[in-house]
Amino acid sequence: MNFQQIKDKLKNKKVGIAGCGGLGSNCAVALARVGVGHLVLADFDVVEESNLNRQYYFQQQIGLKKVEALKENIRLINPDVKVEAHDIFLEAASIVALFKDCDVIVEAFDKAEMKLMMIETICEKLPEKPLVVGLGMAGWGDNESIHCRNADHLFICGDEVKEISEDLPPLAPRVGIVAHMQANTVLEILLKNA
């Protein structure tokens, strides 16, 4: 399948991304670059200078809402992508409402309790919906530990071990690897049997 055929297959696909930080912003940009036609972005946070070490934002976007800054960045990359930007703190009910019509959902939260809430919500309310999560991307090096595991409709990308801490901060290389692994997994799901 050549790139034009891939774009033709992806232009009518809809992907939801919960969280627009290191995982979500980089995953969204990768999906926009390959031609996914519709992205649903949800986050409540603003761009901070400390985000720039790993998130797809720029100095002049500090202080802007992440969903609006990311929407603009995607427009500059691929203006054909329809982007729905939702400035919202996600809870179970809003997750279902925002993402129920998506072909695939990407979990890109920082906090473990939010990741768990997302997984439980999708598994309970939208069990047939593919969910691609990021788990274990802190620190640096140790490339061979990063993998993708398929557990039915749940796809886990990362090393599943290294949690973010003072001594293991989230840095661009490993966060980027996992974000792009998430995007690649989304493509694999969307293009399967295409």
Phi, psi and omega in degrees: 000122179277175187297322179296320177296321178297312179299321178298322179288328186270342189297337179255013180266149183235124181238131176262139179232115181263101183109130184238038177268222184300312178288306187296316182293318180289322177295315180299316179297317179299318180291323177295320181297327181269355172102017173301127192284336187214122177242135175249111183254138178221127177192155180246357191270168175248157178288128176241157180303323181294344179283337191292348179284351184206352185252153186276067178224172185231161182310315184291352179263359178302131181096345178278155172297135182301317182297323180286319178296318180292321177302317179294319179297319178294320178300321179290331180277311184212093183293351179281346181283127173278125181240122171262118181251117181247113177275092189207144169273115187284137172229173185308311183295317181289329177300311180297313182299316184285324192250001185299332181263006180280149176285325179215149177239138177248127174267126183220044180274158175276318191270137182302320182293328176288320176301312181298315179300318180296311180299313181297318181297312181294315180298325181276314188266329181227060190296337180271354184278125176296133179237124181250116184247157174251127183213108177093080179223010184288155174083213185211167178064200176056043183304321185294347180277345183276131184208177173234130181240132180259121176240077183068249180264008179250123180245121185250119180248132180135194177263353178063016184230305191284106177272149180293134178206179177303319183273347177229075182286161173282123181237154187309315185299306182288321177299316179297319178300312182293319178299318179286330173295320175299314180298318179296322177294319176302314179299318179301318178294313184291327184265356179299129181060021181279000000 
